[in-house]
């Protein structure tokens, strides 16, 4: 079994090691992988969750997400309370369990996945993803769906925005359709930066030094059966698109201004 942990602890952080050890105790046969996202970045987390959950892989895998900025309430929180844990079993057999914070579960919900509350405490530890949540994940893996409660509404994912920045500086976006005819030059604004890009049907179909705005490597089947939802990427051939745009955080609007 593969358990993929999507979290904002930071790669190599002690927190990832502690969560891995907890899963090694509860699911000793599992291979646990760690996927880091920036601190409190629920948009990147949600994009990664959807990519991993909907992508090809073994049916018995688990995607476990914990990015919990505890921003659902402004008042002081008693006993380290935070956003609720939710879960869903996809038709493929994949189990997704994560904190319903910000956009962490939004990309799933946008495809019609029904998320249910997991009946575990939402308080009791500052480190809930180590102390409180893993036993619930292990119980769900074992088929104990009595832990699942009422459906939990989730807000939509941001549209036409930065979704995720990969290690090469490519900006994966929530544009799923071309902004203009293939081959057209467009000016793209993200935050305070405006960069010229070429709309293309592949990220490498532009000359060196140019920026393409093209369908990239990320995407998944649409929940309505209408084909695949493919994420358009801003890709600087021979450069770094994220740097050109000032390293915008996920959720920043991506506008085509001409």
C-alpha positions in Angstrom: 0.0 0.0 0.0 1.1 3.5 -0.8 0.3 6.4 1.6 1.2 9.8 0.2 1.3 12.6 2.8 0.7 16.1 1.3 1.6 18.6 4.0 3.3 22.0 4.6 5.8 20.8 7.2 8.8 21.2 4.8 10.7 18.4 3.2 13.2 16.9 5.7 11.3 18.5 8.6 11.0 16.5 11.8 7.3 16.6 11.4 7.3 14.5 8.3 9.5 12.0 10.0 7.2 11.8 13.0 4.1 11.3 10.8 5.9 8.6 8.8 6.8 6.8 12.0 3.2 6.9 13.2 2.0 5.4 9.9 4.8 2.8 10.1 3.3 1.7 13.5 -0.3 1.7 12.3 0.1 0.5 8.8 3.4 -1.4 8.9 3.1 -2.7 5.3 2.6 0.8 3.8 5.1 2.7 1.8 4.8 6.3 3.0 5.8 9.2 0.6 6.0 12.8 1.5 5.0 15.7 -0.7 5.7 19.2 0.6 3.8 22.4 -0.2 4.5 25.9 1.0 3.3 26.9 4.5 -0.5 27.2 4.7 -0.8 26.8 0.9 -4.1 25.0 0.7 -4.4 25.7 -3.1 -1.1 23.8 -3.9 -2.2 21.1 -1.5 -5.6 20.7 -3.1 -4.0 20.5 -6.6 -1.6 17.9 -5.5 -4.3 15.9 -3.8 -6.4 15.8 -7.0 -3.5 15.0 -9.2 -2.5 12.1 -7.0 -6.0 10.8 -6.3 -7.3 10.9 -9.8 -4.0 9.8 -11.5 -3.0 6.2 -12.3 -1.7 4.1 -9.5 -2.6 1.2 -7.3 -6.3 1.1 -6.2 -5.5 0.6 -2.6 -3.5 3.8 -2.2 -4.2 6.6 0.3 -3.7 10.3 -0.2 -3.5 12.0 3.3 -3.5 15.8 3.3 -2.8 18.1 6.2 -2.5 21.8 5.6 -4.4 23.4 8.4 -3.8 27.2 8.8 -6.7 27.3 11.3 -8.1 30.4 9.5 -11.7 29.3 9.6 -12.2 31.3 12.8 -10.6 34.5 14.0 -11.3 34.0 17.7 -8.9 32.2 20.0 -9.0 28.5 19.6 -9.6 26.2 22.6 -7.4 23.1 22.9 -5.7 23.6 19.5 -8.9 23.1 17.6 -8.9 23.4 13.9 -10.7 22.6 10.6 -12.4 19.3 10.3 -11.0 16.0 9.0 -12.9 14.7 5.9 -12.6 11.7 3.7 -13.9 10.2 0.5 -13.5 6.9 -1.3 -13.2 7.3 -5.1 -14.8 4.9 -7.5 -11.3 3.7 -8.3 -10.8 2.6 -4.7 -8.5 5.4 -3.7 -9.0 6.7 -0.2 -8.5 10.4 0.4 -8.4 11.8 3.9 -7.5 15.4 4.7 -8.3 18.6 6.6 -11.1 20.6 4.9 -9.1 23.9 5.1 -9.2 26.5 2.3 -8.9 24.8 -1.1 -7.3 21.6 0.2 -10.3 19.4 -0.9 -11.8 21.9 -3.5 -10.4 20.2 -6.6 -11.9 16.9 -5.6 -15.3 18.5 -4.7 -15.3 20.4 -8.1 -15.3 17.0 -9.8 -18.4 15.8 -7.8 -16.6 13.9 -5.1 -18.7 13.9 -1.9 -16.6 14.5 1.2 -17.8 13.3 4.6 -16.7 14.3 8.0 -14.5 11.9 9.9 -15.8 11.5 13.4 -12.6 12.1 15.3 -11.8 15.1 17.5 -10.8 18.3 15.8 -8.8 19.4 18.9 -6.6 18.0 21.6 -3.2 18.4 20.0 -1.2 21.1 18.2 0.1 18.3 16.0 -3.2 16.6 15.0 -1.8 15.0 11.9 0.5 12.9 14.1 -1.5 12.4 17.3 -5.2 12.3 16.3 -5.7 11.7 12.6 -3.5 8.7 11.6 -5.5 6.1 13.7 -8.6 7.3 11.9 -6.8 6.8 8.5 -5.8 3.3 9.6 -9.4 2.5 10.6 -10.7 3.7 7.2 -8.1 1.6 5.4 -9.3 -1.4 7.3 -12.9 -0.7 6.1 -14.4 0.9 9.2 -16.7 3.4 7.5 -18.6 3.9 10.7 -16.2 6.8 11.3 -17.8 8.7 8.3 -20.4 11.3 9.2 -22.4 13.9 7.3 -21.3 15.4 4.0 -19.2 18.5 4.4 -19.6 21.4 1.9 -16.3 22.6 0.3 -15.7 25.9 -1.5 -14.8 25.8 -5.2 -11.1 25.9 -6.3 -9.9 29.3 -7.6 -10.4 29.7 -11.3 -7.8 31.1 -13.7 -5.2 31.2 -11.0 -1.8 29.8 -10.1 -2.4 26.3 -8.8 1.1 24.9 -8.2 4.8 25.8 -8.9 6.9 22.8 -9.7 10.6 22.4 -9.1 11.5 23.8 -12.5 9.6 27.0 -11.9 6.7 26.0 -14.2 3.5 27.6 -13.1 0.6 25.1 -13.3 -2.7 27.0 -13.5 -6.4 26.5 -13.3 -6.8 27.6 -16.9 -8.2 24.5 -18.6 -8.9 25.9 -22.0 -6.7 28.0 -24.4 -6.9 31.7 -23.9 -6.4 32.3 -27.7 -5.6 30.5 -30.9 -2.6 28.3 -31.0 0.5 30.3 -32.0 -1.0 33.6 -30.7 1.2 35.9 -28.6 -0.6 37.0 -25.4 0.4 39.2 -22.5 -0.1 37.5 -19.2 -0.4 39.3 -15.9 0.2 37.6 -12.5 0.3 40.0 -9.6 2.3 43.0 -10.7 4.2 41.3 -13.5 3.2 41.2 -17.1 5.1 38.7 -19.4 4.5 37.9 -23.1 3.8 34.3 -23.8 2.9 32.2 -26.8 -0.3 30.1 -26.7 0.8 26.6 -27.9 -0.3 23.0 -27.9 2.8 21.8 -26.1 5.2 23.5 -23.6 8.3 22.9 -25.8 6.8 24.1 -29.0 8.3 27.6 -28.6 11.9 28.7 -29.2 14.5 28.9 -26.5 14.0 32.0 -24.4 10.3 32.2 -25.0 7.4 31.5 -22.6 4.7 29.1 -23.6 1.1 29.0 -22.2 0.1 25.4 -23.0 -1.5 22.3 -21.7 1.0 20.6 -19.4 1.5 17.3 -17.7 -1.1 17.7 -15.0 -4.8 17.0 -15.1 -7.5 14.4 -14.5 -10.8 13.1 -15.9 -13.7 15.6 -15.5 -16.3 14.4 -13.0 -19.1 15.1 -15.5 -17.6 12.7 -18.0 -16.7 15.4 -20.4 -13.1 14.4 -21.1 -10.0 15.4 -19.3 -9.4 18.6 -17.4 -5.8 19.5 -18.4 -4.0 22.3 -16.5 -2.4 25.0 -18.7 1.2 25.8 -17.7 3.4 28.9 -18.1 6.7 27.5 -19.1 9.9 29.5 -19.8 12.0 27.4 -22.2 15.6 27.7 -20.9 14.4 29.8 -17.9 12.2 29.9 -14.9 8.6 31.1 -15.3 8.0 31.5 -11.6 10.9 33.9 -11.3 9.8 35.9 -14.4 6.4 36.5 -12.6 8.0 37.3 -9.3 7.3 33.9 -7.7 3.6 34.3 -7.2 1.9 32.2 -4.5 -0.8 29.7 -5.5 -4.2 31.3 -5.8 -2.9 34.4 -7.5 -5.1 35.3 -10.5 -3.7 34.6 -14.0 -5.0 37.2 -16.4 -4.6 37.4 -20.2 -4.5 41.1 -20.9 -4.0 41.1 -24.7 
